[in-house]
């Protein structure tokens, strides 16, 4: 949302890749067509896709952990599980 974008800008973040929903002004369309914007969108989609795969593959269903810290722990468990399974498969 515009609020999120404004808050991140206030924190000093220079490149924010949050697509605007709905009808876009010409200025916004030009902004979202910039290469750095599209690359951040691809990176974001890749990260979300990886988390989704870990979630399905290793049974990380609904997390009871909440907030940023909870999500960090939950994703960390998924990555740890993935890495341990890969190590076990090497032997």
SVG drawing of the C-alpha trace seen along z (x, -y; Angstrom):
<svg xmlns="http://www.w3.org/2000/svg" viewBox="-8 -10 36 53">
<polyline fill="none" stroke="black" stroke-width="0.4" points="0.0,0.0 1.0,-3.6 1.4,-3.7 3.9,-0.8 5.8,-2.5 5.9,-5.8 7.0,-4.1 9.9,-2.3 11.0,-5.5 11.1,-7.2 13.4,-4.4 15.8,-5.4 15.1,-2.5 15.8,-3.8 14.4,-1.0 11.0,0.3 9.3,2.8 5.6,2.9 3.3,3.0 0.3,0.8 -3.0,2.5 -5.9,1.1 -5.7,-1.7 -2.2,-3.2 -1.1,-6.6 1.3,-7.0 4.0,-8.0 3.4,-4.9 3.4,-2.7 6.8,-4.2 8.1,-3.6 7.0,0.1 8.6,0.6 12.1,-0.3 14.5,2.6 15.4,2.5 11.7,2.7 11.1,5.7 14.3,7.4 13.1,6.9 9.7,8.4 11.4,11.5 13.6,11.9 10.6,11.5 8.6,14.1 11.5,16.5 11.8,16.2 8.1,16.6 8.2,19.6 11.0,21.2 9.2,20.8 6.1,22.3 8.0,25.3 9.6,25.8 6.2,25.5 4.6,28.2 7.6,30.5 8.4,30.7 5.0,30.4 5.4,26.9 1.7,26.2 0.2,23.5 2.6,21.8 1.6,20.9 4.5,18.4 3.5,14.8 5.1,11.6 8.5,11.1 10.4,13.1 7.9,16.0 8.1,16.0 11.9,15.9 12.0,19.0 9.4,20.8 11.3,20.2 14.6,21.1 13.2,24.5 12.2,25.0 15.7,24.2 17.3,26.3 15.1,29.2 15.9,28.8 19.6,28.7 19.6,31.7 17.7,33.8 20.2,32.9 23.1,33.8 21.5,37.1 20.9,37.9 24.7,37.4 25.6,40.4"/>
</svg>
